[in-house]
Amino acid sequence: MRKFIILFLIFGVMVSLCMCIDSTWKHRPENTYVVNLTIEGQPIQLVLRTTVREALSTELINTNDSDIVKSYLSHKIIYIEYNKSLPLEEGKLSVIDLSLKLGFLNPLYRHVIVDDSVFKNESEKEKVINSNITLILKVIRGNRSATIEKVDNRTYIIEGNSLKELDKAVSRFVLAIYKGVAEKS
């Protein structure tokens, strides 16, 4: 009987956590920089570099949130490609933010997050880039406003024409992943 009560309590906690995930996401204030989620039973405060409303204004080309999550969960290596000479105030800060937020989920999903700095030579880099287990994220300071474009099954272009626009695109990408992971846990 005692085991039954414990199982019932655990089930009740799990149901309430699931309800918490849905209600937190669906009733989020649009002008906030913070999204509260529950991942693997742990409350997480996702702090964005832009408001939720601005992040959601990012144009998605050939993709959607569930597609981004599926790509994230089905690859073990995340290769972030970006212009190394890009100054912090022109976009490198967005790249750092992306890397940190993806790295925060590493204890749960065990991704290896890399960029050019970890490779000894070009052939080593090509081997990783051409691997089917690698998700490629190209962060570009380009001509378009905040945009996420899926090029193929393993490559996304995250683009913005300013730090603000890159922040919107990166925040949308991260928001999709965190939201999707929270819904799956």
C-alpha positions in Angstrom: 0.0 0.0 0.0 2.8 2.4 0.8 4.4 1.8 -2.6 1.1 2.6 -4.2 0.8 5.9 -2.3 4.4 6.9 -3.3 3.8 6.0 -7.0 0.6 8.0 -6.9 2.4 11.1 -5.4 5.2 10.8 -8.0 2.6 10.6 -10.7 0.8 13.7 -9.3 4.1 15.7 -9.2 4.8 14.7 -12.8 1.4 15.8 -14.0 1.6 19.1 -12.2 5.1 19.7 -13.7 3.7 19.1 -17.2 0.9 21.5 -16.5 3.4 24.0 -15.3 5.4 23.7 -18.5 2.4 24.3 -20.7 1.0 27.2 -18.6 4.3 28.9 -18.3 4.9 28.9 -22.0 1.4 29.7 -23.3 0.9 32.5 -20.8 4.3 34.2 -21.2 4.4 38.0 -21.2 5.5 39.0 -24.7 7.7 41.9 -23.5 9.8 39.9 -21.1 13.4 38.8 -21.5 12.9 35.8 -19.2 11.0 32.6 -19.9 10.4 30.1 -17.1 10.5 26.5 -18.1 10.8 23.1 -16.4 13.3 20.7 -17.9 13.8 17.2 -16.4 11.9 18.4 -13.3 14.2 21.4 -12.8 13.0 24.9 -13.1 15.0 26.9 -15.6 15.0 30.6 -16.2 16.0 31.2 -19.8 17.2 34.8 -20.0 17.2 36.1 -23.6 19.2 39.0 -25.1 15.9 40.3 -26.6 12.3 40.2 -25.7 10.1 37.2 -26.4 8.1 39.3 -28.9 11.2 40.4 -30.7 12.6 36.8 -30.8 9.3 35.6 -32.3 9.4 38.2 -35.0 12.4 36.3 -36.5 11.6 35.0 -40.0 11.8 31.3 -40.3 12.7 30.0 -43.8 12.2 26.2 -44.6 11.9 25.4 -40.9 9.8 25.7 -37.8 10.3 25.3 -34.0 9.7 21.6 -33.9 12.1 21.1 -36.9 14.8 23.0 -35.0 14.3 20.8 -31.9 14.3 17.6 -33.9 17.6 18.6 -35.6 19.1 19.6 -32.2 18.1 16.3 -30.6 19.2 14.1 -33.5 22.8 15.3 -33.7 25.6 14.8 -31.2 28.0 17.5 -32.4 27.1 21.1 -32.9 29.5 23.1 -35.1 29.2 26.8 -34.9 30.6 28.7 -37.8 31.0 32.4 -37.6 33.4 35.2 -38.6 36.2 35.2 -36.0 37.1 38.8 -36.7 33.5 40.0 -35.9 33.7 42.5 -33.0 31.6 41.8 -29.9 29.3 44.8 -30.5 28.6 43.8 -34.1 27.6 40.2 -33.5 30.2 38.1 -31.7 28.2 38.6 -28.5 25.3 36.7 -30.1 27.6 33.8 -31.0 28.9 33.6 -27.4 25.3 33.7 -26.1 24.3 30.9 -28.4 27.2 28.8 -27.4 26.6 29.3 -23.7 22.9 28.5 -23.8 23.5 25.4 -25.8 26.3 24.4 -23.5 23.9 24.8 -20.5 21.9 21.8 -21.8 25.0 19.6 -22.2 24.5 17.8 -18.9 21.2 16.5 -20.3 21.9 15.9 -23.9 25.7 15.5 -24.1 26.4 17.5 -27.3 29.9 18.4 -28.2 29.9 22.1 -29.2 32.8 23.1 -31.4 34.1 25.9 -33.7 37.3 26.3 -35.8 39.4 26.8 -32.7 39.4 23.2 -31.6 40.8 21.7 -34.8 44.4 21.0 -35.4 44.1 21.0 -39.2 41.7 21.4 -42.1 41.1 17.7 -42.6 40.1 17.2 -39.0 37.6 20.1 -39.4 36.2 18.7 -42.7 35.8 15.2 -41.1 33.6 16.7 -38.4 31.7 19.1 -40.7 30.9 16.2 -43.1 29.8 13.8 -40.4 26.1 12.9 -40.3 26.1 13.4 -36.5 27.1 17.1 -36.9 24.6 20.0 -36.8 26.0 23.1 -38.5 25.0 26.5 -37.3 26.2 29.3 -39.5 25.9 32.6 -37.6 26.1 35.4 -40.1 26.1 39.2 -39.9 24.5 39.7 -43.3 22.1 41.9 -45.1 18.8 40.4 -43.8 17.0 41.2 -40.6 16.6 38.4 -38.0 16.3 35.2 -40.0 16.7 31.5 -39.4 17.0 29.5 -42.6 17.3 25.7 -42.9 19.6 24.9 -45.8 19.5 21.1 -45.5 18.9 18.4 -42.8 21.9 19.5 -40.8 22.6 23.2 -41.6 20.9 26.3 -40.3 21.8 29.9 -41.1 21.2 32.3 -38.3 21.4 35.7 -39.7 21.0 39.4 -38.8 22.1 42.7 -40.2 23.0 44.1 -36.7 23.8 42.9 -33.2 20.1 43.5 -32.3 18.9 41.4 -35.3 21.4 38.7 -34.6 20.2 38.7 -31.0 16.6 38.2 -32.1 17.6 35.3 -34.4 19.8 33.6 -31.8 17.1 34.1 -29.1 14.4 32.5 -31.4 16.7 29.5 -32.1 17.5 29.0 -28.4 13.8 29.6 -27.5 12.7 26.9 -29.9 15.2 24.4 -28.4 14.5 25.1 -24.8 10.7 25.1 -25.3 10.9 21.8 -27.3 13.1 20.2 -24.7 10.8 21.3 -21.9 7.8 19.8 -23.7 9.6 16.5 -24.3 10.8 16.1 -20.6 
